[in-house]
Amino acid sequence: MPDAPVTLSVQNGLARLVLNRPDAGNAIDGALVSALLDHARALVERDDIRVVVLTGAGKAFCVGGDLKHFASAGDDVARAVRSVADPLHEALELLSALDAPVIAAVNGVAAGAGMSLVCSADLVLAGESARLTMAYTAAGLSPDCGATWFLPRIVGMRRAAELMLLNERLDARAAAKLGIVTRVVPDEDLESEVEVLAGKFLTGPTRAYGAVKRLLRASATATLEAQLAEESATIAALASAPDGREGVAAFLAKREPVFKGR
């Protein structure tokens, strides 16, 4: 029986999503995206997820879409591409909507849709040998996976256009300088550093993290008045929630809070 193209494991609130086509550089095909969507749906249905780690098996994070898979469709290539892009986009919407922060652990190459997946994460840890490139126009294609939404918000419109039009290859430190990568660590320390970072969220106020994610994304297009109104409504709702009450009580009592993620 072949290995699952994406694996999901959950332990003590930590969910690990691993793209699992290492012999193909974790290239995205129909089977992989179907598995990713199934797992994303499963995570949304759970109430015990405090943090999600997304990474790739083997020597690459993800080299992008499986062009061999698309080329094999012949004249039906447009339908083949949509059959991968549409469910992949649904999976990304579900993961982005989670209260739990999503951490991308970038090992090796992240190209095309692989780099787009990196951009969609809330935080990104990359090994020193990581390499990132948009790559789409090199194959005569345009970006997907939300790249044209996420990347300009990270690096600005002009720099995003340069990265997408010229397919500049970024090493991990260059990507960190642009804000695409949160932190660069030695390759051999990537797994342990991800564990440390994920651990910070396992005992944290998960609903508050979700609120931060939503407020930040809304701020790019909201008016100041609308953003202030949403901030007021959100902080008031959190203040009356269990974790908000616990956080305030702990602060006043000068003790560490015990958050339940609610």
C-alpha positions, -999 to 999 in steps of 0.1 A, spaced: 0 0 0 15 34 -10 24 60 16 -2 87 22 7 118 2 0 140 32 1 128 68 -16 143 98 -7 135 134 -21 152 165 -6 151 200 -15 172 229 -29 200 208 0 200 182 -11 190 147 16 181 122 8 182 85 35 166 64 36 167 26 47 132 19 59 128 -17 97 130 -9 108 113 -41 89 140 -61 100 169 -39 65 169 -24 51 182 -57 14 189 -56 -8 166 -76 -44 155 -73 -38 129 -46 -18 152 -24 -42 181 -25 -72 157 -19 -54 144 12 -45 180 24 -81 191 20 -94 161 40 -70 168 68 -78 206 68 -115 197 71 -107 173 100 -87 200 118 -116 225 115 -139 200 131 -117 196 162 -117 219 192 -83 207 207 -59 221 181 -36 248 196 -10 250 168 -4 235 134 31 227 119 32 223 81 64 208 66 76 185 39 91 150 41 126 145 27 150 171 13 124 196 0 95 215 15 76 216 -17 88 222 -53 54 234 -64 27 219 -87 34 185 -103 39 197 -139 42 161 -152 8 155 -138 -6 185 -156 12 178 -189 -2 142 -189 -37 157 -192 -30 168 -228 -57 190 -242 -76 188 -209 -48 205 -190 -70 234 -179 -94 211 -161 -65 192 -146 -51 224 -131 -84 235 -117 -89 201 -102 -58 207 -82 -60 244 -76 -96 246 -64 -93 221 -36 -59 234 -27 -73 268 -22 -102 255 -1 -77 237 21 -57 270 25 -89 289 34 -97 263 61 -62 264 76 -60 302 75 -94 303 94 -81 283 123 -76 300 156 -45 279 160 -13 296 145 1 278 115 39 274 115 57 265 82 89 246 88 109 250 56 134 224 48 151 227 14 133 241 -17 100 259 -16 91 268 -51 59 279 -69 30 267 -49 55 256 -22 66 292 -17 30 303 -17 22 278 11 51 294 30 36 329 25 2 317 38 16 305 71 14 327 102 50 321 112 79 306 92 110 288 104 135 279 77 167 259 78 198 277 65 198 256 33 162 266 24 157 282 -10 126 300 -21 113 312 -55 80 320 -71 89 301 -103 54 304 -119 62 326 -149 93 305 -157 68 279 -167 45 304 -184 20 303 -155 6 328 -130 7 324 -92 -19 305 -72 -24 295 -35 -31 330 -25 4 342 -35 -9 374 -51 -28 382 -18 -2 371 8 31 382 -8 23 419 -14 11 422 22 44 408 34 70 425 11 50 453 -6 36 455 -41 68 465 -59 89 438 -44 62 412 -49 60 421 -86 98 417 -89 97 383 -72 69 370 -94 80 385 -127 117 377 -124 116 346 -102 145 357 -80 158 328 -60 160 337 -23 182 319 2 168 316 37 184 348 51 174 369 21 138 357 26 141 366 63 152 401 55 121 405 33 98 392 61 89 360 42 107 339 68 103 346 105 135 331 116 165 311 101 180 283 121 207 257 114 193 228 93 201 204 121 182 225 146 150 231 125 129 203 141 139 212 176 134 249 171 99 243 156 91 222 187 101 251 209 81 277 190 51 254 188 53 248 225 48 285 232 13 281 216 3 249 233 -5 266 266 -16 299 251 -50 316 246 -59 301 212 -90 322 207 -69 353 211 -44 341 186 -73 336 161 -85 371 168 -51 385 161 -49 366 128 -83 379 116 -77 415 127 -44 417 110 -58 404 77 -88 427 78 -66 457 85 -52 457 49 -85 468 34 -106 481 63 -110 517 70 -96 530 103 -132 534 117 -141 499 107 -110 485 122 -114 503 155 -150 491 157 -139 455 151 -111 458 176 -136 470 202 -160 442 195 -132 416 195 -115 426 227 -148 428 245 -158 393 234 -125 379 245 -126 397 279 -158 378 287 -145 344 274 -129 319 298 -93 326 287 -98 363 289 -111 361 324 -82 339 334 -56 361 318 -69 392 337 -72 373 370 -37 359 367 -23 394 359 -40 409 389 -29 380 411 7 382 398 7 346 387 11 327 355 -22 322 336 -36 288 328 -52 291 294 -75 264 281 -77 276 246 -113 289 250 
